[in-house]
């Protein structure tokens, strides 16, 4: 009885009147037609079960052990910005929210830092992000190949020590490099470069694509290597092949534009990973995944994590970047909304 009275006092005010009733009802009338959902707008991925849970607190989002560390929320800030003039502000804001909300973070391209410390302070975020969450540097597969050929892989280990990171994200981007006006050309396949890197180093390695994802044969090859995780970088988010076409001349864009449309969605890749686990069983060595690429919000992340039959979190790049550029308060609000959304989804949505 006492709980009911407390609830009523909160809702109605101590006077027994609802001070917002009039304006709320007017809003309902004004917005009723705008709020109608047509059948073709329905999200058919879920059963909505409104009877089975109370409203959740945000701390009902389960902690997860990922890349050997505890994360309070299954979110990953995917590698995005490199050595730009805004990098310090962006990385600082991202590091703050990753610390506060217990999320993992991948830095943008650290290529310039291999031989030049000019921008080092823009990436030295360990004092801000703390020791508890995963924090990774990022280099392209082209740099890995070059350093192998030159016998200079030690430069990577020196870089990781300067940045105090937990390991290295290697982004794989052969299509982007081919279409980029200044792009590198690979003398080895990416899987050969990664295998040779693994033979010579002991730090953790995550492998990701940059916007077109990976097909089942590429995933199968990676999953049998002793890498720590695979990040999808699937089709549906920023497509760097398409981005590079916009930077080139009109004729080149016209000829190669269809290449940017080839790829695999995050949902495709979840299916591939599940099938490979079933096919290979104990031969699978890499068993952790960052589902990224076209993950627009918590509801996509919740759905895809639920479908994955392995340990996974979801990653976003442009969503976090948009608010990190603006202000730390806006970035906090965006992050808080993601976590609240995950708690709501867990309470009321069941994946079909």
C-alpha positions, 0 to 999 in steps of 0.5 A: 500500500505504501509503495502505491502511495509513493508512486501516486505522489510521484505521478500526481504531485503531493496535492493529488493533481497531475500538473502536466496532464493538460499539456500532455493530453494536448500533445497527444492530440496534436501528435496522434496522426504523426505518431501512427506506424504503418505496417511497412514500418514495423520492426519484425525482428522481435516479439514485444513482451510488455507483460513480463518485466518492470521498467529496468534501471540502466545498471541492468545491462550486463557486464561482459568480459571482452578482450580479457577486461571487464566492460560495463556495457557491450559497446565499442567505440570503433577506430575512426579519426587519425591525425587531424586537428580535431583528434585531441578533442575527439579522442579526449571526449571518447576516452572520458565516456569510455571510462565513465560507461565502461566501454572499449575504445579503438583509436584512429589510424596511428600510422603517423606515430610510427616515426613521428611523435608530433601528434602523440599527445592526441592519442595518449588517452590511457590516463583518461580512459583508465586501465579497466577497459580495452584500449587499442591502437590502429594500423592498416594492413599496408603498414604491417606489410611494409614493416615486415618487408623492412624488418621494422616490426619493432616500431609497432611494439614501441608505439604500443608502449608509448600509447600504453594500449592493450594491443593493436587493431589491424584494419584490412582494406584492399578495395579502399587502397586500390580505389584511393588516389594515393593508395598502397598496393599489396605484395602479400595477401592480408592473411599472409601479412597477419600470419607473419605478424602473429609469428613475430609478436606477442601482443593482442591483435584485432582484425577489422574491415573498413566498411564492406565486411568479409565473406565466409572464406575470409572469416574462416581463415581469420577464425583459425588464427590466434588473433584476439577478436574480429571486428566486422566493419560490415556494409551499411555504415561508412564505406571507405571504398565509396569515400575514396571514389568521391575523392578521385576523378569522375571517370574513375568513379563511374568505372569502379562505382559498383565495386563499392556496392559489393560486400556483406552486412553485419547480419550476413556476417553473424550468420557466417560466423555461426555457421563456421563455429558449427562447422569447425568446432574446436578448430576455431581459435578466435572466439570474440567479435565486435559487430560493427558496420550499419549498426545504427542504434542499440536496437540493431546492436541488441538484435545482432548480439542476440543472434550471434552464437559467440561472445560479441559486443557491438561497435559504432564509429560515426554515431559516437564521432558526431557527438564527440565533435560537438561536446562532452555533454552531448556525447554523454547523453548519446551514450546514456541513451544507448545504454538505456535502450539496451536495458529496455530491449533486454526487458521487453524484446525477444528476438524471433 
